[in-house]
Amino acid sequence: MFQDTMTRKPFSPAHDLFRDQVRRFVETEILPYHDDWDEQGVVSREVWKKAGAAGMLCPTVPEAYGGSGADYLFSVVVIEEMARVGATGPGFSIHSEMAAPYLESFGSDDQKEYWLPRLVRGEAISGLALTEPGAGSDLRRMTTSAKKTNSGYVLNGQKVFISNGQLGDVFFVAAKTKNEYATDSVSLFLVEAETPGFKRGRNLKKIGAKAQDTSELFFDNVEVPHENLVGEEEGKGFFQLMHGLARERLTIAVSSLAKSEGAFRETLAYAAERELFHKKLTDFQNTQFKLAEVQTELTVGRCLVDRLLEDYLNNDLSADTAAAAKLWTTEMQGRTVDTCLQLFGGWGYMWEYPIARAYAEARVERVAGGSSEVMKSIICKSLFKKMDIKADFS
Ligand SMILES: Cc1cc2nc3c(=O)[nH]c(=O)nc-3n(C[C@H](O)[C@H](O)[C@H](O)COP(=O)(O)OP(=O)(O)OC[C@H]3O[C@@H](n4cnc5c(N)ncnc54)[C@H](O)[C@@H]3O)c2cc1C
């Protein structure tokens, strides 16, 4: 397997030890239950608590807030070990890498003291609620509003496609504190699922990642105290979202590459066994060339991702480079998983085969977390800015 033959420079023996523990956890606490979760459209709360106890949730949260204060590579280990075997049900990475970091970076001491230990232990599950039926890539179009009152804010509106939507106990919700199509019109709020007026909608049926509870959320006069504003001032939502994007997109790149590697491993095993025309599938030159092409893509991906992990750890990963990594790895995942599925013939189309799931699950990566087109626009904007070229990107 590729990872075993190429030294992964950023990782130390401590990371390797943690990887062994996480791999065992995934094998014993996740995989045996995953088919049932796929049927139910949601994973158990139990697995979150167990993952918390195993140190797999929010590993980078400082010890002062109940975390292990580990570096981001410990998060990477969790993401990779789940991705390589297609364990897409538990939304750990949304919780640990895309929601909780807003609290770490912008939360008040009270918010951190209350929420972070609960998030680390898996006693509270978090989600990030940005997208609305009429606003995804163009978030300035969002209509969920947060009107100021004497004691806080009243939220009204609707969100859609929210990961951890059925299980979530607390959501980072983007809402407009100013009714304008402007970057300073949005603020982030912590909204607890128990707050009156908060309602979960449908757990949406998807073509892949079926155990992941991707849901609608509704806000009907939801009153939150002033302390639930994330950050000290209103109107900083976009700035806060931008701040977290490099990590979020690197996380997707890490996951996409590991999913591609997992699909490739399955394919190698299948091709080495499958017989046709009195030969093994691997005896055909076409198969050998396809496998070589995929292996080459994975090698390029591994060099890219591991280099950017080092940059991120050195505080040197720019938003446009992270966007390029997300763009390339997710497109590569689509190409390679498609090539792999072809080698399975008709069996590749059957849900009982992991490659069929990998194929369906690969499709979302080019859309969620910022689509490929949005990544291209970020990359181009940054390129033109560096070269002082004026262009209309609206
Ligand atoms: C499984 C899943 C989980 C998700 N989880 C979450 C979550 O936890 N929280 C959350 O807030 N959201 C979540 N999302 C939403 C996701 O981030 C959005 O779907 C995504 O940002 C795209 O928005 P949209 O669906 O409204 O598509 P639109 O924005 O309507 O895009 C339509 C098309 O226009 C293209 N486009 C966009 N901008 C440009 C441009 N500048 N030039 C040319 N074409 C462009 C897009 O690429 C796409 O092809 C999730 C989505 C899915 C499918």
Ligand as a Chemical Component Dictionary entry (heavy atoms), coordinates in Angstrom:
data_LIG
# 
_chem_comp.id                   LIG 
_chem_comp.type                 NON-POLYMER 
_chem_comp.pdbx_formal_charge   0 
_chem_comp.three_letter_code    LIG 
# 
loop_
_chem_comp_atom.comp_id 
_chem_comp_atom.atom_id 
_chem_comp_atom.alt_atom_id 
_chem_comp_atom.type_symbol 
_chem_comp_atom.charge 
_chem_comp_atom.model_Cartn_x 
_chem_comp_atom.model_Cartn_y 
_chem_comp_atom.model_Cartn_z 
_chem_comp_atom.pdbx_ordinal 
LIG C1  C1  C 0 -23.523 16.273 1.941   1  
LIG C2  C2  C 0 -23.437 17.754 2.150   2  
LIG C3  C3  C 0 -23.058 18.248 3.381   3  
LIG C4  C4  C 0 -23.018 19.623 3.609   4  
LIG N1  N1  N 0 -22.712 20.096 4.864   5  
LIG C5  C5  C 0 -22.858 21.422 5.119   6  
LIG C6  C6  C 0 -22.742 21.917 6.458   7  
LIG O1  O1  O 0 -22.460 21.182 7.411   8  
LIG N2  N2  N 0 -22.941 23.243 6.662   9  
LIG C7  C7  C 0 -23.241 24.111 5.656   10 
LIG O2  O2  O 0 -23.418 25.287 5.929   11 
LIG N3  N3  N 0 -23.353 23.664 4.384   12 
LIG C8  C8  C 0 -23.185 22.350 4.085   13 
LIG N4  N4  N 0 -23.323 21.889 2.810   14 
LIG C9  C9  C 0 -23.638 22.836 1.751   15 
LIG C10 C10 C 0 -22.512 23.064 0.754   16 
LIG O3  O3  O 0 -21.449 23.761 1.325   17 
LIG C11 C11 C 0 -23.158 23.771 -0.463  18 
LIG O4  O4  O 0 -23.969 22.802 -1.110  19 
LIG C12 C12 C 0 -22.149 24.359 -1.406  20 
LIG O5  O5  O 0 -21.496 25.450 -0.804  21 
LIG C13 C13 C 0 -22.789 24.807 -2.718  22 
LIG O6  O6  O 0 -23.890 25.635 -2.495  23 
LIG P1  P1  P 0 -25.293 25.318 -3.213  24 
LIG O7  O7  O 0 -25.606 23.891 -2.985  25 
LIG O8  O8  O 0 -26.268 26.338 -2.804  26 
LIG O9  O9  O 0 -24.990 25.480 -4.775  27 
LIG P2  P2  P 0 -24.960 26.876 -5.570  28 
LIG O10 O10 O 0 -24.180 27.860 -4.800  29 
LIG O11 O11 O 0 -26.338 27.221 -5.981  30 
LIG O12 O12 O 0 -24.120 26.445 -6.876  31 
LIG C14 C14 C 0 -24.718 25.996 -8.100  32 
LIG C15 C15 C 0 -23.600 25.853 -9.134  33 
LIG O13 O13 O 0 -23.005 27.123 -9.370  34 
LIG C16 C16 C 0 -21.599 26.984 -9.332  35 
LIG N5  N5  N 0 -20.931 28.228 -8.962  36 
LIG C17 C17 C 0 -20.821 28.783 -7.740  37 
LIG N6  N6  N 0 -20.083 29.898 -7.795  38 
LIG C18 C18 C 0 -19.704 30.044 -9.091  39 
LIG C19 C19 C 0 -18.919 31.005 -9.787  40 
LIG N7  N7  N 0 -18.379 32.039 -9.144  41 
LIG N8  N8  N 0 -18.746 30.848 -11.122 42 
LIG C20 C20 C 0 -19.315 29.799 -11.765 43 
LIG N9  N9  N 0 -20.061 28.857 -11.157 44 
LIG C21 C21 C 0 -20.253 28.979 -9.836  45 
LIG C22 C22 C 0 -21.383 25.901 -8.273  46 
LIG O14 O14 O 0 -20.098 25.360 -8.362  47 
LIG C23 C23 C 0 -22.464 24.915 -8.676  48 
LIG O15 O15 O 0 -22.005 24.145 -9.738  49 
LIG C24 C24 C 0 -23.325 20.518 2.555   50 
LIG C25 C25 C 0 -23.677 20.014 1.299   51 
LIG C26 C26 C 0 -23.744 18.657 1.092   52 
LIG C27 C27 C 0 -24.159 18.166 -0.256  53 
# 
loop_
_chem_comp_bond.comp_id 
_chem_comp_bond.atom_id_1 
_chem_comp_bond.atom_id_2 
_chem_comp_bond.value_order 
_chem_comp_bond.pdbx_ordinal 
LIG C1  C2  SING 1  
LIG C2  C3  SING 2  
LIG C2  C26 DOUB 3  
LIG C3  C4  DOUB 4  
LIG C4  N1  SING 5  
LIG C4  C24 SING 6  
LIG N1  C5  DOUB 7  
LIG C5  C6  SING 8  
LIG C5  C8  SING 9  
LIG C6  O1  DOUB 10 
LIG C6  N2  SING 11 
LIG N2  C7  SING 12 
LIG C7  O2  DOUB 13 
LIG C7  N3  SING 14 
LIG N3  C8  DOUB 15 
LIG C8  N4  SING 16 
LIG N4  C9  SING 17 
LIG N4  C24 SING 18 
LIG C9  C10 SING 19 
LIG C10 O3  SING 20 
LIG C10 C11 SING 21 
LIG C11 O4  SING 22 
LIG C11 C12 SING 23 
LIG C12 O5  SING 24 
LIG C12 C13 SING 25 
LIG C13 O6  SING 26 
LIG O6  P1  SING 27 
LIG P1  O7  DOUB 28 
LIG P1  O8  SING 29 
LIG P1  O9  SING 30 
LIG O9  P2  SING 31 
LIG P2  O10 DOUB 32 
LIG P2  O11 SING 33 
LIG P2  O12 SING 34 
LIG O12 C14 SING 35 
LIG C14 C15 SING 36 
LIG C15 O13 SING 37 
LIG C15 C23 SING 38 
LIG O13 C16 SING 39 
LIG C16 N5  SING 40 
LIG C16 C22 SING 41 
LIG N5  C17 SING 42 
LIG N5  C21 SING 43 
LIG C17 N6  DOUB 44 
LIG N6  C18 SING 45 
LIG C18 C19 SING 46 
LIG C18 C21 DOUB 47 
LIG C19 N7  SING 48 
LIG C19 N8  DOUB 49 
LIG N8  C20 SING 50 
LIG C20 N9  DOUB 51 
LIG N9  C21 SING 52 
LIG C22 O14 SING 53 
LIG C22 C23 SING 54 
LIG C23 O15 SING 55 
LIG C24 C25 DOUB 56 
LIG C25 C26 SING 57 
LIG C26 C27 SING 58 
# 
